[in-house]
Amino acid sequence: MTLLQLRKRTMTLAGTVLTVYLIFHMLTNLSFFSAPAFEHFYEVYNQAWIRWPVLALVLIALFIHVKAAVAIRIKNSQARQVGYKKHDKLHIPAPLVTLSIILLLIFILVHIGQTLMLDTSQVRQAMLDWFSSAWMLLFYLAGLVILAMHLLHSLVNVLQTLGVSSNMHRLSISAAVVILTAGFASVPVYIWMTA
Ligand code: HEM
């Protein structure tokens, strides 16, 4: 296996860990709609032996994912004589893709910073406070749109690498990403609308 293949595998593996975490996080966020379930979940989850290992796992996976992606990009641009003007079939200009990834990273890091500052016995109240602000709502919705675009693009690429590229598979991936994004967005939108 070449170094490039190894990096791609590492990036995909770390990306898979992050995707599994996202599904888990979205489902647990949905428990917001039942106050007792939400409070019970965070009471259990915020015990040091669960919360910190999960956060450490997410940060390590994020670091590995980004590091491998940067290394692959550098290698690809060195190998290329003429630079790509467009990133892929969707004809998104490459600088825009880079910008969206930087914005996604900023969103994730700001969000983690925000959760580190909250009072863990008042998680529900913190969510109510965050999303009573239209700016915060817009910040999260923008982050979620960028995340959805990133997932759509990368999951289709992973399937293509595995030799799967039927319209049916692309449609299933799009549906899964829309469900994940809508699940995440439902809580802030609900709070903002009912605040
Ligand atoms: C509307 C969307 C989201 C809401 C309302 C939300 C809410 C929260 C809350 C309340 C916590 C604190 C949990 C605690 O008490 O420890 C948290 C933690 C966290 N969130 Fe989110 N989140 C959202 C989207 C995301 C997204 C899209 C990502 C990743 C791309 C993400 C990554 C994390 C991470 C890494 C943590 C820290 C680890 C943890 O405590 O589980 N979140 N989120």
Residues whose N, C-alpha, C, O or C-beta is under 5 A from the ligand:
A	BS01	HEM	L55 V58 I108 T115 V123 Y140 F184 A185 P188
